């Protein structure tokens, strides 16, 4: 997604809050890198929309807390397919 970085940051923030998407998922959907998503929702969004920024930080915190579970499920699925 090319264009205005500030507009992109707001759209990313809204997407993450609405869907509960991870940084990786948002990057895939918007066609940009994980680094760009992270920069947009942590740095740019804080300057542009403090309420949305706070909501995004809650979602990112939840995703971070659950990442070990998702990783375990991915590994389980990988080995299930190998059998």
Secondary structure by P-SEA (a helix, b strand, c coil): ccccaaaaaaaaaaaaaaccccaaaaaaaacccaaaaaaaaccccccccaaaaaaaaaaaaaaaaaaaaaaaaaaaaaaaaac
